Amino acid sequence: MELISLQPKNYRDYLPFIDEDTEDDLEFFIRGMKGKRVAMVSATAYGGGVAEKLHSLIPLINSMGVEMDWWVIKGELDFFKVTKKMHNGLQGEPGFLTEEEIATYLKCNRFNAGWLKNWDYDFMVVHDPQPAALIEDRPAGDRAHWIWRCHIDTSSPNQEYWSFLYRYIKQYSATIFTLEDYINRELPPPNLNTFITPSIDPLALKNIPLEEEEALKIVARYGVETDRPLISQISRFDPWKDPLGVIEAYKIVKKEFPAVQLALVGSMAADDPEGWDYLYHTLRRAGDDYDIKVVTNFNGVTDLEVNAFQIASDVLIQKSLREGFGLTVAEGLWKETPVIGGNAGGIRLQIEDGVTGFLVDTVEECAEKALILLRNPLLARQVAAAGKEKVRRQFLVTKNALDYLQLFFSLLRQTTVEK
């Protein structure tokens, strides 16, 4: 495994974003965690929402005086093909794991478990299916509380995949889901289940204030004509994110609003080998419509460019069919840009339909809501302002840190009672 180095953060810089009660709660749990050590384990250090969240959460918690490390597992392409298949299956795609695929998955986890014998942590937080089987090879006498964090929409899983994963997650002290609906009804984890929503970092490059003029200059480099309306989806290229559906909704809007442009902005994640195939599907669907801009991190898109697209857009779309949470929804709302989201998973936590944005189930509904927002700038500003306040109260990284510290403290207290 690889230990990830991170840029330091200063907890005091975040105090302007939080209420006094939240600050008091954080101070209480920080004191309760004095001298304790935490390891976060994930599949990749870049690309995708999990890595993005950890880049902010871990240095923030370290700056509070709680020691937290981030380890990334090592794996070959065959392993990540299997775990992508698991990801899709846990979101409901049909199929099953072959014996060869199971062997590939377990071999990689056993290899990475070799690092565990040298560790001395009080808490192990393991993210998503990729490293979930590490717990099977925990060293004898290991004293850590193991916690499995699921970022996936598991509300309607393929039970074949869930049953396989259940062998490992039932061994954890606690599991974290984004929503109660994600707990499997047939095989619910027998440990402490808790619910923590993901978060955004208001001081990260992707979310810091950016003048509109500067944002427009940046998006213009990618062929966007800044005097014309722009709809954007910021997302991985993945069938569950439905970029093809976004293109179809845009085509409907364009019939009534010919000046509109569409930007599909995504990053290619290291643990998502299907991403390239779906990018090519998206490019083929875009065809020769030069008002559709498809750009990725391989076109020079960094967090700054994502920030600019989210500010420069007239409407943001996250038309997911399944969605664990959808960080780009919170990011867009934080920048006071109106957001249309798929009526799925964690997006429903962020968007109150008609109040902080719009929820849609179909391509036609998506186009209808986009036209309403483009034609009613006052309504667009109202829902966007309400959305930003919701993010400030519920979805900033300070709230995420508080939720984790509270869980750690409850496990410590539970251990004390048991003794």
HUJO-V485639 format. One record per residue. N is the residue number from 1. PSI is psi in degrees with one decimal (* if undefined). OMEGA is omega in degrees with one decimal (* if undefined). Layout:
n={N/N}
psi={PSI/PSI}
omega={OMEGA/OMEGA}
This chain:
n={1/2/3/4/5/6/7/8/9/10/11/12/13/14/15/16/17/18/19/20/21/22/23/24/25/26/27/28/29/30/31/32/33/34/35/36/37/38/39/40/41/42/43/44/45/46/47/48/49/50/51/52/53/54/55/56/57/58/59/60/61/62/63/64/65/66/67/68/69/70/71/72/73/74/75/76/77/78/79/80/81/82/83/84/85/86/87/88/89/90/91/92/93/94/95/96/97/98/99/100/101/102/103/104/105/106/107/108/109/110/111/112/113/114/115/116/117/118/119/120/121/122/123/124/125/126/127/128/129/130/131/132/133/134/135/136/137/138/139/140/141/142/143/144/145/146/147/148/149/150/151/152/153/154/155/156/157/158/159/160/161/162/163/164/165/166/167/168/169/170/171/172/173/174/175/176/177/178/179/180/181/182/183/184/185/186/187/188/189/190/191/192/193/194/195/196/197/198/199/200/201/202/203/204/205/206/207/208/209/210/211/212/213/214/215/216/217/218/219/220/221/222/223/224/225/226/227/228/229/230/231/232/233/234/235/236/237/238/239/240/241/242/243/244/245/246/247/248/249/250/251/252/253/254/255/256/257/258/259/260/261/262/263/264/265/266/267/268/269/270/271/272/273/274/275/276/277/278/279/280/281/282/283/284/285/286/287/288/289/290/291/292/293/294/295/296/297/298/299/300/301/302/303/304/305/306/307/308/309/310/311/312/313/314/315/316/317/318/319/320/321/322/323/324/325/326/327/328/329/330/331/332/333/334/335/336/337/338/339/340/341/342/343/344/345/346/347/348/349/350/351/352/353/354/355/356/357/358/359/360/361/362/363/364/365/366/367/368/369/370/371/372/373/374/375/376/377/378/379/380/381/382/383/384/385/386/387/388/389/390/391/392/393/394/395/396/397/398/399/400/401/402/403/404/405/406/407/408/409/410/411/412/413/414/415/416/417/418/419}
psi={158.2/130.6/124.2/128.8/139.2/151.4/134.3/155.7/164.9/114.9/-37.0/-27.3/-18.5/-8.3/-34.8/-16.7/-7.4/157.0/162.5/-38.2/-40.2/-41.5/-42.7/-42.5/-43.0/-45.2/-37.5/-48.6/-29.1/-43.8/-38.5/-20.5/10.1/127.0/-1.6/151.3/140.9/139.5/129.6/134.8/126.9/-178.2/-23.0/154.1/-3.7/157.1/121.1/160.6/-34.5/-50.6/-41.6/-43.8/-43.4/-30.1/-27.2/-45.0/-44.1/-50.6/-29.0/-46.2/-37.0/-39.3/-17.6/-9.3/9.4/122.4/121.9/127.0/159.6/120.7/139.0/130.0/157.4/136.4/151.4/170.7/-40.3/-38.3/-45.7/-24.7/-41.0/-45.0/-28.2/-39.1/-39.9/-43.9/-48.5/-40.9/-38.5/-20.0/6.3/-0.4/138.0/163.0/-170.7/163.5/133.3/165.8/-37.8/-40.7/-40.3/-42.6/-40.8/-44.1/-48.9/-35.6/-44.3/-42.4/-40.1/-39.2/-46.9/-28.2/-16.0/-25.6/-21.6/-30.2/-18.5/3.9/156.1/80.0/153.4/-26.1/136.6/114.9/112.9/124.4/120.4/-178.1/-27.4/-52.0/15.9/-31.6/-0.1/-35.8/-24.2/-27.8/28.3/143.6/151.5/135.9/4.4/128.8/0.6/149.1/120.4/131.6/128.4/125.4/116.4/120.1/3.0/151.4/97.6/29.0/-30.2/65.3/160.6/117.5/-23.7/-45.3/-41.2/-41.3/-39.6/-48.2/-31.5/-30.0/-31.6/-43.0/-22.5/-13.2/-7.4/154.9/-32.0/155.0/147.4/127.0/161.0/-36.0/150.3/-30.5/-18.3/-7.9/129.1/128.6/-32.5/-37.4/72.6/140.4/134.4/2.7/-169.0/116.3/131.3/166.7/120.4/127.1/145.5/178.3/166.5/158.2/111.9/-15.3/5.1/156.9/-33.4/-20.9/-2.2/153.9/138.1/126.8/141.1/-38.3/-41.5/-41.1/-42.3/-37.8/-40.0/-47.2/-25.5/-26.1/-20.0/19.2/3.4/129.9/110.6/-6.8/8.4/151.2/148.0/128.3/137.7/147.3/125.9/112.0/158.1/156.3/102.1/137.0/-29.8/-22.5/-13.2/51.7/-28.8/-37.7/-35.1/-42.3/-41.4/-39.6/-42.3/-41.4/-36.4/-45.2/-41.2/-28.3/-33.7/-16.7/72.6/-22.2/-9.6/148.2/158.6/132.5/127.3/109.6/120.8/163.0/149.2/111.4/146.8/-28.2/21.8/76.9/-18.7/-14.5/-40.8/-41.3/-42.9/-27.0/-43.2/-36.9/-43.3/-43.5/-39.1/-39.8/-35.0/-33.7/-136.3/24.2/105.8/-3.8/-1.3/118.2/118.5/112.6/150.8/-179.6/-18.8/-5.9/13.4/12.5/118.9/-173.0/-33.2/-43.1/-38.5/-46.3/-47.5/-44.2/-39.0/-32.2/-40.0/-17.8/146.9/-32.4/136.9/141.4/138.7/79.9/55.7/145.3/-32.6/141.7/118.1/-48.1/-62.0/72.1/-33.6/-22.2/-52.0/-39.2/-45.2/-44.0/-37.8/-30.5/7.2/42.1/131.5/140.7/134.7/125.2/150.0/141.8/71.2/141.9/-131.6/-13.1/-34.7/-23.8/-30.1/-35.5/115.4/113.2/123.2/-6.4/-55.5/8.6/-160.3/141.4/138.2/152.0/-20.8/165.2/-42.6/-41.0/-39.3/-46.5/-42.5/-46.5/-35.8/-42.1/-40.1/-45.6/-40.2/-32.2/-11.8/78.5/-34.0/-45.5/-41.7/-42.4/-37.9/-48.2/-33.5/-39.7/-41.3/-36.9/-41.0/-41.4/-36.4/-41.3/-42.8/-39.8/-31.5/-21.9/28.0/158.6/-26.1/-38.4/-38.4/-43.3/-43.3/-43.9/-43.4/-46.9/-36.9/-41.0/-46.3/-44.8/-41.0/-35.8/-38.4/-43.7/-37.9/-40.3/-39.9/-42.2/-42.0/-34.4/*}
omega={-178.3/175.0/-174.8/175.3/-175.0/174.2/-177.5/174.1/179.1/-178.7/-176.8/-179.9/-175.9/-176.7/178.7/-176.6/-172.5/177.6/-178.5/-179.6/178.2/177.9/179.5/179.3/178.7/-179.3/179.9/-176.6/174.9/178.2/-179.3/-178.6/-177.8/177.7/-179.5/-178.3/-176.4/171.5/169.6/-179.3/-179.8/-173.3/-176.9/-179.3/178.1/-180.0/179.7/-172.7/-177.4/179.6/-179.1/180.0/-176.0/177.1/179.4/-173.6/-172.7/177.8/176.8/179.8/175.2/-178.9/176.0/179.8/176.4/-175.4/-179.3/176.8/177.3/178.9/177.8/-178.3/174.8/-179.6/177.2/-178.2/-179.5/178.5/-177.6/171.9/178.4/-176.8/173.1/176.2/176.6/178.7/-179.4/179.0/178.9/175.7/170.7/-179.0/-179.3/178.2/179.9/176.5/175.3/177.6/178.8/179.2/176.4/178.9/177.9/180.0/-176.0/178.6/-179.9/179.2/178.6/177.7/-179.0/179.1/176.8/178.8/-171.0/-174.6/-179.1/-174.6/177.0/-178.1/174.8/-179.5/174.6/178.7/-175.0/-171.3/170.0/-171.1/-170.2/-179.2/-172.1/-176.3/176.6/-174.8/-179.8/-176.3/176.6/-176.7/174.5/180.0/178.3/-174.5/-173.4/166.2/179.6/-177.6/176.1/-178.5/179.8/178.8/-171.5/172.2/-178.3/-177.3/-180.0/-173.3/164.0/-173.5/176.3/-178.0/-179.3/-179.6/177.7/-178.2/-177.8/178.4/-173.7/-175.1/178.0/179.7/-177.4/176.2/-177.3/172.9/178.4/172.5/176.7/-178.1/176.1/179.2/-177.0/178.7/-176.5/-176.6/-178.0/179.4/179.5/177.9/-174.8/-175.5/178.7/177.4/178.6/-173.3/-179.6/176.5/172.6/-172.6/173.2/-179.0/-177.4/-179.5/174.9/-178.5/-178.6/-171.7/179.4/178.6/180.0/179.6/-178.0/179.7/178.6/178.2/-179.5/177.0/-177.3/-177.4/178.3/178.5/-178.3/174.5/178.0/174.6/-167.3/175.9/179.5/-179.1/-175.9/169.7/-179.6/163.9/178.4/-171.0/167.8/176.4/-167.9/-178.5/179.8/177.3/174.1/175.3/177.8/175.4/176.6/178.3/179.6/177.4/177.7/-178.6/176.6/178.7/-174.4/178.5/-179.0/-176.7/-169.0/-176.8/-171.5/175.7/177.9/172.8/172.4/-171.5/-176.9/175.0/179.5/-174.6/-177.5/-176.9/-178.1/-176.7/177.7/-174.2/-179.0/178.8/-176.6/171.9/179.5/174.1/-178.3/178.9/178.5/179.6/177.3/176.0/-177.0/174.8/-174.7/173.7/173.2/179.7/178.0/-175.3/-178.0/175.6/176.4/169.9/179.5/179.0/174.4/178.9/179.3/179.9/176.0/176.5/-177.8/179.3/-179.1/178.2/-174.3/-176.7/173.2/178.1/172.5/179.5/167.7/-170.2/-177.5/173.9/169.2/-178.1/176.4/176.4/-178.5/-178.0/-175.7/173.9/179.6/179.3/179.9/179.0/179.8/-179.4/178.9/170.1/-178.3/-174.2/170.1/-177.2/172.2/-178.2/-171.7/168.3/-174.2/175.9/179.9/175.0/-172.5/-175.5/168.0/-169.5/178.9/-178.6/178.6/-179.6/179.0/173.6/-177.5/178.5/-173.9/174.7/-177.3/177.1/179.2/178.6/-179.6/-178.7/177.5/178.5/177.5/-178.0/-179.9/-177.5/-176.1/-177.8/-180.0/176.7/179.2/179.9/-177.9/-178.4/179.9/179.2/177.6/178.5/-179.2/-179.7/177.5/178.2/-179.2/-175.9/-168.2/-166.3/173.4/-173.8/177.8/176.9/178.0/178.1/178.9/-179.2/179.1/-178.3/178.0/177.4/178.8/-177.9/-179.2/177.2/176.0/-179.4/178.4/178.2/179.6/179.4/-178.8/178.9/*}
